[in-house]
Amino acid sequence: MVRQIFKPLAMNFCLLLLFLNLNWVTPELINKNVDRILDLSSQLAKESLKITATDDAGKQFSKYSLVIPQELADSVSYISVKDAKKKDLSVRKETKDDLVYFNVELANAASSQDLLVELVYSQVIKPYPEEIKQSEKQLVKYNGLLYFYTPYKTAEQKTQVVLSSSNVITYNQTKPYNLAGSKIKYGPYENIAALTKEDLYIHYENQNPFMTVNRLERTIQISHWGNIAVEEDIQLTHSGAKLKGSFSRYEFQKDGRSGQAAIKSYKTMLPSSAFGVYYRDSNGNISTSNMNVLREYVDVELRPRFPLFGGWKTQYTLGYNIPSFEYLFNNGGDYVLKMRLIDHIYDDMIIDEAVVNIILPEGCTNIKLKTPYNVQRKGDGLTYTYLDTFGRPTITFTKKNLVENHISNFELRYNFSKILLLQEPLLIITFVFIIFILTIIFKRLDFSISTHSHKD
């Protein structure tokens, strides 16, 4: 009787343990297929990945991890992950065991997921040799990874490398591979173990501009009288192969092949409503620039006073005005400013450090900043300009290692009483009134010294 009672209980207990054990199984993910495109045609390394991830046991999963080796982690400027519907997914960065993980939160749990990953690396394509003569071509080398570096096993992978020239000096010849023109195809490779690391090196010709903005200081000054003034102070370096020997302007102008890697001019894109554009350096206004107003943006061709060779630097100021109604919105006393955090300076740009200052009108309170990505907020301060009494609130923040993909809008919310708009007109009226009163007093009173003679 006792056995008959305990036997079904024991069976139920075993079934319960089996059920719990099945639910405690960690999903064993594999990359069923990886299509990889590595674009090395500019000074940036742009990696595009199309990943099909599945679970061996058929279990659903809602998390996926990308991993970057420590030696490449500091070079990652930008990362984005999208699902098959091209919807942006949340990515959380974590450092563990000398590896940098980007943990992706998937929109829905499934046993198979398609991911679109975009990575941009800076400072991984370097000039080699580091110095060249004025008449020589610029060669560069790239050091990266041949296989997609991942914590999961990869069933099949193909890689296509896009270069800027068909002049390839040396490169990996890991079979199967194929070099055709300026493209190298690797793979397909099968059954690659997790965290397999094999170096990829390519030495090739790259005459595209290598420019680095060492520091960008961007100042945005808001006026509730209908104008926003933007000014950018830019320190720029030609970060390609350094010029070996002296510079010959005669040779540069005579031979079109001389100084092919030198930077003669480049194009900056400003908002379509920009006006009052100015371009100057420490010597004054630079007249060697052209501006073309297009429908979607203003195209400004900037030409430095001298061509920039490797290692040469320049510093200049670019400013313009835009109407505030396109970027500043309000509901009563609640205001919101929506503008780009940085603008397009040149194609495939690299910004080592950007400092953004936002100067608000006097009297703004309850200031809240929302940025499209993490920035380092500095302490708020005050800026004094003409007709100011107690200073204009100034918000300052910085961001390092920026590329073109970081061009996104920030939001700045604040409160402002419209009665304060009368402050500057009243100050002007009061000042004029005081001058007028002083003029009347000066005209009416007699300040001359006179003497009178008296007779006895």
Long-range contacts (C-beta under 8 A, 24 or more apart in sequence): 25-57, 25-59, 27-55, 27-57, 27-59, 27-60, 27-61, 28-55, 28-56, 28-57, 29-53, 29-54, 29-55, 29-56, 29-61, 29-64, 29-152, 30-54, 30-55, 30-56, 30-152, 30-153, 30-154, 30-155, 31-148, 31-150, 31-152, 31-153, 31-154, 31-155, 31-157, 32-112, 32-155, 32-156, 33-155, 33-156, 33-157, 34-148, 34-150, 34-154, 34-156, 34-157, 34-158, 35-157, 35-158, 36-148, 36-157, 36-158, 36-159, 36-160, 37-159, 37-160, 37-162, 38-144, 38-159, 38-160, 38-161, 38-162, 39-162, 40-125, 40-142, 40-161, 40-162, 40-163, 40-164, 40-202, 40-204, 40-206, 41-162, 41-163, 41-164, 41-182, 41-206, 41-208, 42-164, 42-206, 42-208, 42-347, 42-348, 43-122, 43-125, 43-206, 43-208, 43-209, 43-210, 43-211, 43-239, 43-240, 43-348, 43-350, 44-77, 44-120, 44-121, 44-122, 44-125, 44-348, 44-350, 44-403, 45-120, 45-121, 45-122, 45-124, 45-125, 45-142, 45-144, 46-118, 46-119, 46-120, 46-121, 47-117, 47-118, 47-119, 47-120, 47-121, 48-116, 48-117, 48-118, 48-119, 49-115, 49-116, 49-117, 49-118, 49-119, 49-148, 50-114, 50-115, 50-116, 50-117, 51-114, 51-115, 51-116, 51-117, 52-112, 52-113, 52-114, 52-115, 53-112, 53-113, 53-114, 53-115, 53-152, 54-111, 54-112, 54-113, 55-111, 55-112, 58-111, 59-111, 60-109, 60-110, 60-111, 61-106, 61-109, 61-110, 61-111, 61-113, 62-105, 62-106, 62-108, 62-109, 63-103, 63-104, 63-105, 63-106, 64-103, 64-104, 64-106, 64-113, 64-115, 65-101, 65-102, 65-103, 65-104, 65-151, 66-91, 66-101, 66-102, 66-104, 66-117, 66-150, 67-99, 67-100, 67-101, 67-102, 67-149, 67-150, 67-151, 67-195, 68-99, 68-100, 68-101, 68-102, 68-149, 69-99, 69-100, 69-145, 69-149, 69-197, 70-98, 70-99, 70-100, 72-121, 72-124, 72-144, 72-145, 73-100, 75-121, 75-122, 75-123, 75-124, 76-100, 76-119, 76-120, 76-121, 77-120, 77-121, 77-122, 77-350, 77-401, 77-402, 77-403, 77-405, 77-406, 78-118, 78-119, 78-120, 78-403, 78-405, 78-406, 79-117, 79-118, 79-119, 79-120, 80-117, 80-118, 80-405, 81-115, 81-116, 81-117, 81-118, 82-115, 82-116, 82-117, 83-107, 83-113, 83-114, 83-115, 83-116, 84-113, 84-114, 84-115, 84-116, 86-116, 89-115, 118-405, 120-403, 120-405, 122-350, 122-401, 122-403, 123-350, 125-206, 127-210, 127-240, 127-241, 127-242, 127-310, 128-203, 129-241, 130-241, 130-242, 131-241, 131-242, 131-243, 131-244, 131-310, 132-241, 132-242, 132-243, 132-244, 132-261, 132-310, 133-243, 133-244, 133-245, 134-243, 134-245, 134-247, 134-248, 134-251, 134-252, 134-258, 134-259, 134-309, 135-251, 135-255, 135-257, 135-258, 135-259, 136-244, 137-167, 137-205, 137-207, 137-260, 137-261, 138-205, 138-206, 138-207, 138-210, 138-240, 138-241, 138-260, 138-261, 138-310, 139-169, 139-203, 139-204, 139-205, 139-206, 139-241, 140-203, 140-204, 140-205, 140-206, 140-240, 141-201, 141-202, 141-203, 141-204, 142-200, 142-201, 142-202, 142-204, 143-199, 143-200, 143-201, 144-199, 144-200, 145-197, 145-198, 145-199, 145-200, 146-172, 146-174, 146-186, 146-198, 146-199, 146-200, 147-189, 147-192, 147-196, 147-197, 147-198, 148-192, 149-195, 149-196, 149-197, 150-194, 150-195, 151-194, 151-195, 152-194, 153-191, 153-192, 153-193, 153-194, 154-189, 154-191, 154-192, 155-190, 155-191, 156-187, 156-188, 156-189, 156-190, 157-187, 157-188, 157-189, 157-190, 157-192, 158-185, 158-186, 158-187, 158-188, 158-189, 159-185, 159-186, 159-187, 160-184, 160-185, 160-186, 161-185, 161-186, 161-202, 163-202, 163-204, 163-206, 164-204, 164-205, 164-206, 164-207, 164-208, 165-204, 165-205, 165-206, 165-207, 167-204, 167-205, 168-202, 168-203, 168-204, 168-205, 169-203, 169-204, 169-205, 170-201, 170-202, 170-203, 171-201, 171-202, 171-203, 171-204, 172-199, 172-200, 172-201, 172-202, 174-198, 207-260, 207-261, 208-348, 209-238, 209-240, 209-261, 209-263, 209-266, 209-346, 209-347, 209-348, 210-238, 210-239, 210-240, 210-241, 210-261, 210-310, 211-236, 211-237, 211-238, 211-239, 211-263, 211-266, 211-308, 211-346, 211-349, 211-350, 212-236, 212-237, 212-239, 212-350, 212-351, 212-352, 213-345, 213-349, 213-350, 213-351, 213-352, 213-354, 214-313, 214-352, 214-353, 215-352, 215-353, 215-354, 215-355, 216-342, 216-345, 216-351, 216-353, 216-354, 216-355, 217-354, 217-355, 217-357, 218-342, 218-343, 218-354, 218-355, 218-356, 218-357, 219-356, 219-357, 219-359, 220-339, 220-356, 220-357, 220-358, 220-359, 221-359, 222-324, 222-328, 222-337, 222-358, 222-359, 222-360, 222-361, 223-324, 223-361, 224-324, 224-328, 224-361, 224-416, 224-421, 225-421, 226-323, 226-324, 226-325, 227-321, 227-322, 227-323, 227-324, 228-321, 228-322, 228-323, 228-324, 228-327, 228-328, 228-339, 229-319, 229-320, 229-321, 230-319, 230-320, 230-321, 230-322, 231-317, 231-318, 231-319, 232-317, 232-318, 232-319, 232-343, 233-315, 233-316, 233-317, 234-315, 234-316, 234-317, 234-318, 234-345, 235-313, 235-314, 235-315, 236-308, 236-313, 236-314, 236-315, 236-316, 237-311, 237-312, 237-313, 238-262, 238-263, 238-308, 238-309, 238-310, 238-311, 238-312, 238-313, 239-310, 239-350, 240-310, 241-310, 242-309, 242-310, 242-311, 243-309, 243-310, 243-311, 243-312, 247-309, 252-307, 259-307, 259-309, 261-309, 261-310, 262-307, 262-308, 262-309, 263-304, 263-307, 263-308, 264-303, 264-307, 265-301, 265-302, 265-303, 265-304, 266-301, 266-302, 266-346, 266-347, 267-299, 267-300, 267-301, 267-302, 267-346, 267-347, 268-299, 268-300, 268-301, 268-302, 268-318, 268-343, 268-344, 268-345, 268-346, 269-297, 269-298, 269-299, 269-300, 269-343, 269-344, 270-297, 270-298, 270-300, 270-320, 270-343, 271-297, 271-298, 271-322, 271-326, 271-343, 272-296, 272-297, 272-298, 273-322, 273-323, 273-326, 274-298, 274-320, 274-321, 274-322, 275-320, 275-321, 275-322, 276-319, 276-320, 276-321, 277-318, 277-319, 277-320, 278-317, 278-318, 278-319, 278-320, 279-316, 279-317, 279-318, 280-316, 280-317, 281-305, 281-314, 281-315, 281-316, 281-317, 282-315, 286-316, 330-416, 333-415, 333-416, 333-417, 333-418, 334-413, 334-415, 335-364, 335-413, 335-414, 335-415, 335-416, 336-411, 336-412, 336-413, 337-411, 337-412, 337-413, 337-414, 338-409, 338-410, 338-411, 339-409, 339-410, 340-407, 340-408, 340-409, 340-410, 341-371, 341-372, 341-375, 341-399, 341-406, 341-407, 341-408, 341-409, 341-410, 342-402, 342-406, 342-407, 343-407, 344-404, 344-407, 347-404, 348-403, 348-404, 349-403, 349-404, 350-401, 350-402, 350-403, 351-401, 351-402, 351-403, 352-400, 352-401, 353-398, 353-399, 353-400, 354-398, 354-399, 354-400, 354-402, 355-396, 355-397, 355-398, 356-396, 356-397, 356-398, 356-399, 357-394, 357-395, 357-396, 358-394, 358-395, 358-396, 358-412, 359-383, 359-392, 359-393, 359-394, 360-392, 360-393, 360-394, 360-395, 360-412, 360-414, 360-416, 361-392, 361-416, 361-420, 362-388, 362-389, 362-390, 362-391, 362-392, 362-393, 362-420, 362-423, 363-416, 363-417, 363-420, 363-423, 364-392, 364-393, 364-414, 364-415, 364-416, 365-414, 365-415, 365-416, 366-413, 366-414, 366-415, 367-393, 367-395, 367-412, 367-413, 367-414, 368-412, 368-413, 368-414, 369-395, 369-397, 369-410, 369-411, 369-412, 370-410, 370-411, 370-412, 370-413, 371-397, 371-410, 372-406, 372-408, 372-409, 372-410, 373-399, 373-406, 373-408, 374-399, 375-399, 387-423, 387-424, 387-427, 387-428, 389-423, 389-427
